Amino acid sequence: MKYIGAHVSIEGGIFNAPLRAQKIGAKAFACFTKNQKRWVSKPYTIDDISNFKNNLHVSGISAQHILAHSGYLINLGQPDEERRKISIDALIDEVNRCEQLGIDKLIFHPGSHLRVVTEEECLDYIAESINLVLGATNKVTLVVENTAGQGSNLGYKFEHLAHLISKTNDKTRIGVGIDTCHLFVSGYDFRTKEKYKKVWDQFHEIVGFGYLKGMHINDSKMDLGSSLDRHESIGKGKIGLEPFRLLMQDTRFEDMPLILETTDPTIWEQEIELLYDFCE
């Protein structure tokens, strides 16, 4: 079964997220654990945690179909060691927040070399940082998101993701999340049935479907290989409808959060319905 939803707001409190997801007919959702543009936020209160869990029960959404998203300031590949530690500590805090809420997956952007070190050096910094975060926490799986390859950001190749997995000590708590817009603009063309098969065969060979923990389902405003991260509503961008129909009919994407981050929240409910129609 497919579990489709969207990245909903936590305005007014984290406990509002499940009800916002329920309102648009979602069976999964993503949310930030705190203000994504700040390093530090106040801890959850007992009521925050209790209300989140109660609202999650009301929504009918399972905790395993939530894909929490880390803040955008975090850069585990930061070449400066002191600054990298700030990112590590921030990610540890977010993992602990997930654990408090009963969320078992936290997705994050791997990091950037800032044109100071090589890609391989930066990937090793990221892997070292992942190991430190996992060593300081207990249960939550860290999910590395593929990127568009914009600027000096890493994670735009399947090989980058595989490298990070290979250097992670606890492979039971590492996974990947694939963003379809990022996948497309980083050069992976999956717009026809034949190309779709080729890309996902590559993914399986290089990374492995056993590590796939969730997806961001987005069309793209920008062209194939542009490395520009600009999301678009489903079927209104350069990717088109057919790849999303193929995804929804592909049994390899069962029982994981499939999350819209498309540009118009007012049509998320219709987009969710469209994707479920493709499943039939």
C-alpha positions as CSV (number, residue, x, y, z in Angstrom):
1,M,0.0,0.0,0.0
2,K,1.2,3.5,-0.8
3,Y,1.3,6.1,2.0
4,I,1.1,9.6,0.4
5,G,1.1,13.0,2.2
6,A,2.7,16.4,2.2
7,H,5.2,18.4,4.2
8,V,2.8,20.3,6.6
9,S,3.4,23.4,8.7
10,I,4.2,23.2,12.5
11,E,2.9,26.8,13.0
12,G,1.3,27.1,16.4
13,G,3.1,24.0,17.6
14,I,4.4,20.7,16.4
15,F,1.1,19.0,17.6
16,N,-0.8,20.7,14.8
17,A,1.0,18.8,12.1
18,P,-1.0,15.5,12.3
19,L,-4.3,17.4,12.0
20,R,-3.1,19.4,9.1
21,A,-2.1,16.2,7.3
22,Q,-5.5,14.6,8.1
23,K,-7.3,17.6,6.7
24,I,-5.8,17.1,3.2
25,G,-6.5,13.4,3.1
26,A,-2.9,12.3,3.8
27,K,-1.8,8.9,5.0
28,A,1.7,10.2,5.7
29,F,3.3,13.5,6.4
30,A,6.6,15.4,6.8
31,C,7.3,18.3,9.1
32,F,10.2,20.2,10.7
33,T,10.8,19.4,14.3
34,K,11.4,23.1,15.1
35,N,12.0,26.4,13.3
36,Q,14.2,25.3,10.4
37,K,16.0,28.6,10.2
38,R,17.3,28.7,13.8
39,W,20.1,26.7,15.4
40,V,18.3,26.5,18.8
41,S,14.6,26.3,19.7
42,K,13.0,25.9,23.1
43,P,12.5,22.3,24.2
44,Y,9.1,20.6,23.8
45,T,6.9,20.7,26.9
46,I,5.1,17.7,28.2
47,D,1.9,19.0,26.7
48,D,3.6,19.5,23.3
49,I,4.5,15.8,23.2
50,S,1.2,14.6,24.6
51,N,-0.8,16.7,22.2
52,F,1.2,15.5,19.3
53,K,0.7,11.9,20.1
54,N,-3.0,12.4,20.8
55,N,-3.5,14.3,17.5
56,L,-1.5,11.6,15.6
57,H,-3.9,9.0,17.0
58,V,-6.9,11.1,15.9
59,S,-5.4,11.5,12.4
60,G,-5.2,7.8,11.9
61,I,-1.6,8.2,10.6
62,S,1.0,5.8,11.8
63,A,4.3,7.2,13.3
64,Q,6.2,5.0,10.8
65,H,4.8,7.1,8.0
66,I,6.1,10.4,9.3
67,L,9.3,11.7,7.7
68,A,10.6,14.5,9.9
69,H,12.9,17.0,8.2
70,S,15.9,18.6,9.7
71,G,16.6,22.3,9.6
72,Y,18.3,23.9,6.6
73,L,21.3,25.4,8.5
74,I,22.8,22.0,9.2
75,N,25.9,21.2,7.2
76,L,27.6,17.9,8.2
77,G,30.3,18.4,5.6
78,Q,31.3,21.9,6.9
79,P,35.1,21.9,6.4
80,D,35.7,24.0,9.6
81,E,35.7,21.6,12.5
82,E,34.2,24.0,15.1
83,R,31.4,25.0,12.8
84,R,30.8,21.4,11.8
85,K,30.3,20.5,15.5
86,I,27.5,23.1,15.7
87,S,25.7,21.2,12.9
88,I,26.3,17.9,14.6
89,D,24.9,19.1,17.9
90,A,21.9,20.6,16.1
91,L,21.2,17.3,14.4
92,I,21.5,15.4,17.7
93,D,18.9,17.7,19.1
94,E,16.6,17.0,16.2
95,V,17.0,13.3,16.6
96,N,16.2,13.6,20.3
97,R,13.1,15.6,19.4
98,C,12.0,12.8,17.0
99,E,12.5,10.3,19.7
100,Q,10.4,12.3,22.1
101,L,7.5,12.4,19.6
102,G,7.8,8.7,18.6
103,I,9.0,9.5,15.1
104,D,11.5,7.0,13.8
105,K,12.9,8.7,10.6
106,L,14.7,12.1,10.2
107,I,15.7,13.2,6.7
108,F,18.5,15.7,6.2
109,H,20.6,17.2,3.4
110,P,24.0,15.7,3.5
111,G,26.2,18.8,3.3
112,S,28.4,21.1,1.3
113,H,32.1,21.4,0.8
114,L,31.8,25.2,0.3
115,R,34.6,24.8,-2.4
116,V,37.2,24.5,0.4
117,V,37.8,20.8,0.3
118,T,37.3,18.0,-2.3
119,E,34.1,16.1,-2.7
120,E,35.6,12.9,-1.2
121,E,37.0,14.8,1.8
122,C,33.6,16.4,2.4
123,L,31.8,13.0,2.1
124,D,34.1,11.6,4.7
125,Y,33.3,14.6,7.0
126,I,29.6,13.9,6.5
127,A,30.1,10.2,7.3
128,E,32.1,10.9,10.4
129,S,29.4,13.4,11.5
130,I,26.7,10.7,10.9
131,N,28.6,8.3,13.1
132,L,28.9,10.9,15.9
133,V,25.1,11.6,15.7
134,L,24.2,8.0,15.8
135,G,26.6,7.3,18.6
136,A,25.0,10.0,20.7
137,T,21.4,8.9,20.1
138,N,19.4,5.7,20.4
139,K,16.6,4.8,18.0
140,V,15.9,7.2,15.1
141,T,17.1,6.4,11.5
142,L,19.0,9.1,9.7
143,V,17.8,9.4,6.2
144,V,20.2,11.1,3.7
145,E,18.3,13.1,1.0
146,N,19.7,13.2,-2.5
147,T,20.3,16.7,-3.7
148,A,20.0,18.7,-6.9
149,G,23.7,19.3,-7.0
150,Q,23.3,23.1,-6.7
151,G,26.3,25.0,-5.7
152,S,28.7,22.9,-3.7
153,N,26.1,20.6,-2.2
154,L,26.8,16.9,-2.3
155,G,24.4,13.9,-2.5
156,Y,23.5,14.5,-6.2
157,K,24.9,11.1,-7.3
158,F,23.8,7.6,-6.1
159,E,27.5,7.0,-5.5
160,H,27.6,9.8,-2.9
161,L,24.7,8.1,-1.0
162,A,26.4,4.7,-1.3
163,H,29.7,6.2,0.0
164,L,28.0,7.6,3.1
165,I,26.2,4.2,3.8
166,S,29.4,2.3,3.4
167,K,31.2,4.5,6.0
168,T,28.3,4.4,8.5
169,N,29.0,2.2,11.5
170,D,25.4,1.3,12.4
171,K,23.8,0.4,9.1
172,T,20.5,-0.4,10.8
173,R,20.0,3.3,11.4
174,I,21.0,4.8,8.1
175,G,18.8,5.2,5.0
176,V,18.2,7.4,2.0
177,G,15.3,9.5,0.8
178,I,14.9,10.3,-2.9
179,D,13.5,13.6,-4.1
180,T,12.1,13.2,-7.6
181,C,12.8,16.9,-8.6
182,H,16.4,16.6,-7.3
183,L,16.8,13.3,-9.0
184,F,15.8,14.8,-12.4
185,V,17.7,18.1,-12.2
186,S,20.9,16.2,-11.1
187,G,20.8,14.3,-14.4
188,Y,18.7,11.2,-13.9
189,D,16.1,11.0,-16.6
190,F,13.1,8.7,-15.7
191,R,10.4,10.2,-17.9
192,T,9.7,7.1,-20.0
193,K,9.1,3.5,-18.9
194,E,12.5,2.4,-20.3
195,K,14.4,5.3,-18.7
196,Y,12.5,4.8,-15.4
197,K,13.6,1.2,-15.3
198,K,17.2,2.1,-16.0
199,V,17.4,4.7,-13.3
200,W,15.9,2.6,-10.6
201,D,18.0,-0.4,-11.6
202,Q,21.0,1.9,-11.1
203,F,19.7,2.9,-7.7
204,H,19.3,-0.7,-6.7
205,E,22.7,-1.7,-7.9
206,I,24.6,1.3,-6.3
207,V,22.5,2.0,-3.2
208,G,19.9,-0.8,-2.7
209,F,16.2,-0.6,-2.2
210,G,16.7,-1.9,1.4
211,Y,18.0,1.6,2.3
212,L,15.2,3.6,0.8
213,K,13.1,5.0,3.7
214,G,10.9,7.6,2.0
215,M,10.5,9.9,-0.9
216,H,9.7,13.5,-1.8
217,I,7.3,13.6,-4.7
218,N,7.9,16.7,-6.7
219,D,7.8,17.8,-10.3
220,S,10.5,20.2,-11.5
221,K,10.3,23.8,-13.0
222,M,13.8,23.3,-14.3
223,D,15.3,21.1,-17.1
224,L,17.0,17.7,-16.8
225,G,20.6,18.1,-15.5
226,S,20.2,21.8,-14.7
227,S,21.2,21.3,-11.0
228,L,18.6,23.9,-10.1
229,D,16.3,23.0,-7.2
230,R,12.9,24.4,-8.2
231,H,9.9,22.3,-7.3
232,E,6.6,22.3,-9.3
233,S,3.2,20.8,-8.9
234,I,2.7,17.3,-10.1
235,G,2.3,17.1,-13.9
236,K,2.9,20.9,-14.4
237,G,6.7,20.7,-14.7
238,K,9.5,19.2,-16.9
239,I,9.0,15.7,-15.5
240,G,5.4,15.3,-16.4
241,L,2.7,12.8,-15.2
242,E,3.9,9.5,-16.5
243,P,6.9,8.9,-14.1
244,F,4.6,9.5,-11.2
245,R,2.1,7.0,-12.5
246,L,4.9,4.5,-12.8
247,L,6.0,5.3,-9.2
248,M,2.6,4.8,-7.8
249,Q,2.3,1.4,-9.5
250,D,5.7,0.2,-8.5
251,T,5.6,-2.2,-5.5
252,R,9.1,-1.2,-4.4
253,F,7.7,2.0,-3.0
254,E,5.1,0.4,-0.6
255,D,4.8,1.1,3.1
256,M,7.0,4.3,3.2
257,P,6.2,8.0,3.4
258,L,5.7,9.5,0.0
259,I,5.7,13.2,0.6
260,L,4.7,16.2,-1.6
261,E,6.8,19.3,-1.3
262,T,5.1,20.9,-4.4
263,T,4.7,24.6,-4.7
264,D,0.9,25.1,-4.1
265,P,-0.4,23.8,-0.8
266,T,-3.9,24.7,-1.8
267,I,-4.0,21.8,-4.2
268,W,-2.2,19.2,-2.1
269,E,-5.5,17.4,-1.4
270,Q,-6.1,17.1,-5.2
271,E,-2.5,16.0,-5.8
272,I,-2.8,13.3,-3.2
273,E,-6.1,12.1,-4.8
274,L,-4.4,12.1,-8.2
275,L,-1.5,10.0,-7.0
276,Y,-3.8,7.5,-5.3
277,D,-5.8,7.3,-8.6
278,F,-2.6,6.2,-10.3
279,C,-2.3,3.3,-7.8
280,E,-5.4,1.7,-9.2
